[in-house]
Amino acid sequence: MRFIIISCLSFTLFGCLSLEPELEWEDVTSDHDPVLNVFGLLSADSILTSFIRVHRTLDMEEAADSLIRDTIGNNVFINYTSRFIIRDAEVIVTNGLNEYIFEYTDFSWNEDQVFQGVYLYSGNDLNPQPGETWTLNVTTPGGLSVTGETIIPPLPQISSEELPDSFQLDQTMEITWQPMADNYQIMNIGNYLGYFGYDDYYGGGFSCGLWQENIIKPEEESWTYRRDICDVNYYQEWDEDLLLLNLMSMDNNYFDYFIRYGEVEYSSSTIGEGGSGRSFGIDGGIGVFGSVAIDRHWIPMIP
């Protein structure tokens, strides 16, 4: 499922460069004061892991990367590390009763997620509940700090009892859920074989027309789902497949950042990865501190 919305921006320049008249260059400097760029997500879901990512902005004179030399045995290894990333911040999340300290990790993975350069909570007692207000506090040794606040959204609920026992490729299916009064939701649907990369392994066709996303407004309660028409024939030589339904509710910060204002993650020469200069649920810096909850269901598929 797509939790986080990522847009890849590519720029291609065409044309001829004229060397006349002669150009004069001058150094560009900036008195910009760095601020923290934070992406924080609290999950009220047992599978999706909560995490906090802490970057800082750079001024025009700072390089984006630092050169690091490591000596292992008689060998010298040269690596580049991002100067955007803050690795020694104090990151605390609290619900007003208990504090949860998130610690930095360069790399972490489980059966469902891979994390790089984020802060994670190592305990198993972090359990945000719908309607609770959670706050974020981030401070760095260099004196930068931000605070954040999110209200955990209601738990989404797919009406699984009204779904068919199996799904045929040419079938139309009515999907219903418990409507919400104030919170937006997102429904993602796709097939198991396509999700785990069998499209690439077998040359395509597993997920053609099946993967769809629907942004659900408050008080909406149904969606008619059918496979989209596509030019690729669905790969028929499979023993079994599953149609996966994921319904995610989101708080206002998450909705505003990704949907209402169309914010996207990108890499900027001064802001860093994952930010655009706005703040949603963040005070004292830029970025977003949001929360989500998820309900899932799967249906056996037949040709």
C-alpha positions in Angstrom: 0.0 0.0 0.0 1.2 3.5 -0.7 1.4 5.3 2.8 3.5 7.8 1.9 2.8 9.7 -1.8 6.2 10.2 -3.6 6.6 12.2 -6.8 9.8 11.9 -8.9 10.6 15.2 -10.6 12.9 15.0 -13.6 14.1 17.9 -15.7 15.6 17.5 -19.2 17.2 20.5 -20.8 17.3 20.8 -24.6 18.7 23.4 -26.9 22.0 25.0 -27.6 24.2 26.9 -25.2 25.6 30.1 -26.7 29.0 31.3 -25.4 28.4 34.8 -26.6 28.2 37.3 -25.1 30.7 36.4 -22.4 29.0 35.7 -19.1 30.2 37.0 -15.8 29.6 34.9 -12.7 29.4 35.9 -9.1 29.2 33.9 -5.9 25.8 33.6 -4.3 25.6 33.6 -0.5 22.8 33.3 1.9 22.2 34.3 5.5 19.5 31.7 5.8 19.2 30.2 9.3 18.8 26.4 9.2 15.6 24.9 10.5 14.4 21.4 11.1 12.5 19.5 8.4 10.5 16.7 10.0 8.4 14.0 8.7 6.6 12.1 11.5 4.0 9.4 11.2 2.1 7.8 14.1 0.3 4.6 13.2 -2.7 3.1 15.0 -2.1 -0.1 13.1 -0.3 -3.2 14.3 1.6 -3.7 11.0 2.6 -0.2 9.9 5.4 1.1 12.1 5.5 4.6 13.5 8.6 6.6 12.6 10.1 10.1 12.7 12.5 11.5 10.1 14.6 14.5 11.1 16.5 16.6 8.5 17.7 20.2 8.6 17.8 22.8 5.9 21.2 24.0 4.6 22.4 27.4 3.6 23.7 28.1 0.1 27.3 27.7 1.1 26.9 24.2 2.6 27.6 21.0 0.6 24.8 18.5 0.6 27.2 15.6 1.4 30.1 15.0 3.6 33.1 12.7 2.7 33.8 9.9 5.2 36.8 7.6 5.1 36.5 4.3 7.0 39.5 2.0 7.5 38.7 -1.7 7.8 41.8 -3.8 8.2 44.2 -2.5 5.5 41.5 -1.2 3.3 40.2 2.4 3.1 36.6 2.9 2.1 35.3 6.2 1.0 31.6 7.1 1.5 29.4 10.1 1.2 26.8 10.9 3.9 24.0 13.4 3.7 24.4 16.6 5.7 20.6 17.0 5.7 20.1 14.1 8.1 20.2 14.8 11.9 21.4 11.6 13.6 21.8 12.8 17.2 18.5 14.5 17.9 16.4 13.9 21.0 13.0 12.7 19.7 10.2 12.3 22.2 6.5 11.4 21.4 3.9 11.7 24.2 0.2 11.2 24.8 0.2 13.3 27.9 0.6 10.3 30.2 3.7 8.5 28.9 6.7 9.5 26.9 8.2 7.4 24.2 11.8 8.0 23.1 12.6 7.3 19.4 16.1 6.4 18.6 18.0 6.9 15.3 18.7 4.0 13.0 20.6 4.0 9.7 18.8 0.9 8.5 16.0 -1.3 9.8 13.6 -3.8 8.2 10.8 -6.2 9.0 8.5 -8.4 6.9 6.5 -5.4 5.7 8.7 -2.3 5.8 12.3 -1.0 5.2 13.5 2.1 7.0 16.6 4.2 6.3 17.8 7.2 8.3 14.8 7.4 10.6 14.0 7.4 14.3 12.1 4.4 15.6 10.6 3.4 19.0 12.1 0.1 20.1 9.4 -0.9 22.6 6.1 -2.7 22.1 3.9 -0.5 24.2 3.3 2.4 21.7 -0.4 2.0 21.0 -2.1 5.2 19.8 -5.9 5.2 20.1 -8.5 7.0 18.0 -9.3 10.5 19.4 -6.1 10.8 21.4 -3.9 13.9 21.1 -0.2 13.1 20.7 2.7 15.6 20.7 6.2 15.5 19.2 9.3 17.2 20.6 12.5 17.2 18.6 15.7 19.0 19.9 19.2 18.9 18.5 22.6 19.5 20.2 23.0 22.5 17.9 20.0 24.2 19.4 17.3 23.5 16.7 13.9 22.3 17.9 10.4 21.7 16.7 7.1 20.6 18.3 4.2 18.8 16.7 0.7 17.7 17.4 -1.7 15.2 15.8 -5.1 13.7 16.7 -5.3 10.0 16.0 -8.1 9.4 13.4 -11.0 7.0 13.9 -10.3 3.3 13.0 -11.6 2.6 9.4 -13.9 -0.4 9.0 -14.5 -2.3 5.8 -17.9 -4.0 5.7 -16.3 -7.4 5.0 -19.5 -9.3 5.6 -21.0 -7.7 2.5 -18.1 -8.7 0.2 -18.2 -11.8 -2.0 -16.3 -15.0 -1.1 -14.2 -14.7 -4.3 -13.5 -12.2 -7.0 -13.6 -12.9 -10.8 -11.5 -10.8 -13.1 -14.5 -9.5 -15.0 -16.6 -9.0 -11.9 -18.1 -5.7 -10.6 -18.0 -5.4 -6.8 -19.6 -3.0 -4.4 -17.4 -2.1 -1.5 -18.9 -0.5 1.6 -17.3 0.8 4.8 -18.2 2.7 7.9 -18.5 6.4 6.9 -16.6 9.1 8.9 -18.0 12.5 9.8 -14.8 14.5 9.6 -11.9 12.4 8.3 -10.9 11.5 4.8 -9.9 8.0 3.9 -8.0 6.3 1.1 -8.9 2.9 -0.3 -6.2 1.0 -2.1 -6.9 -2.2 -4.0 -4.5 -4.6 -5.8 -3.5 -8.2 -6.2 -1.0 -10.2 -4.2 1.0 -11.3 -7.1 1.4 -7.8 -8.4 2.3 -6.4 -4.9 5.2 -8.9 -4.5 6.7 -8.2 -7.9 5.6 -11.1 -10.0 4.8 -8.6 -12.8 8.5 -8.0 -13.2 9.5 -11.7 -12.7 7.1 -13.1 -15.3 7.1 -10.1 -17.7 3.9 -8.3 -16.7 0.2 -8.7 -16.7 -0.5 -9.8 -13.1 -1.8 -6.5 -11.9 -2.9 -4.8 -15.1 -6.1 -2.9 -14.3 -6.4 -4.3 -10.8 -4.4 -1.7 -8.8 -6.6 1.3 -8.0 -6.9 4.0 -5.4 -9.9 6.0 -4.3 -9.8 9.1 -2.0 -12.9 8.9 0.2 -14.6 12.1 1.4 -16.3 12.3 4.8 -19.7 10.6 4.8 -19.0 8.6 1.6 -19.7 5.0 2.3 -19.4 2.9 -0.9 -17.4 2.4 -4.1 -18.1 0.3 -7.1 -14.9 -1.5 -8.0 -14.1 -3.2 -11.4 -10.9 -4.0 -13.2 -9.9 -1.2 -15.5 -9.5 -1.9 -19.2 -5.9 -2.3 -20.2 -3.8 -3.4 -23.2 -1.9 -6.1 -21.3 -3.6 -9.5 -20.9 -3.8 -10.8 -17.3 -1.3 -13.6 -16.8 -3.4 -16.7 -16.6 -0.9 -19.3 -15.4 -1.2 -18.9 -11.7 -2.4 -21.3 -9.1 -4.0 -18.7 -6.8 -4.1 -15.0 -6.2 -5.6 -12.6 -3.7 -7.3 -9.3 -4.1 -6.0 -7.0 -1.3 -8.2 -4.3 0.1 -6.6 -1.6 2.3 -8.7 1.2 3.9 -6.7 4.0 5.6 -8.1 6.9 7.6 -5.9 9.9 8.2 -5.7 12.9 10.4 -6.0 16.4 9.1 -2.3 17.0 9.0 -1.6 14.0 6.8 -4.6 14.9 4.5 -3.5 18.5 4.2 0.1 17.6 3.4 -0.5 14.9 0.8 -3.9 15.6 -0.7 -5.4 19.0 0.0 -2.3 21.0 -0.9 -0.8 18.3 -3.1 2.5 18.3 -1.2 5.1 15.8 -2.5 8.4 14.6 -1.4 11.4 15.6 -3.3 15.1 16.5 -2.8 16.0 20.2 -2.6 19.5 21.6 -2.6 18.7 23.6 0.6 15.6 22.0 2.2 16.6 18.4 2.0 14.7 15.3 1.2 11.0 15.1 1.9 10.0 18.7 2.3 8.6 21.6 0.4 8.8 24.4 2.9 5.4 24.1 4.4 4.4 22.8 7.8 1.4 20.8 8.9 1.1 19.9 12.5 4.7 21.2 13.0 5.7 24.3 14.9 9.2 25.8 14.7 10.2 24.1 11.5 8.8 22.6 8.3 7.3 19.2 7.4 4.4 17.2 8.8 3.4 15.3 11.9 0.4 13.1 11.1 -1.3 9.9 12.0 -3.2 7.1 10.2 -5.2 3.9 11.0 -5.8 1.0 8.6 -8.2 -1.8 8.0 -7.5 -4.7 5.6 -9.3 -7.5 3.9 -8.4 -10.0 1.2 -10.6 -12.0 -1.3 -9.5 -15.1 -3.2 -9.3 -14.4 -7.0 -10.4 -16.7 -9.8 -9.8 -16.2 -13.6 
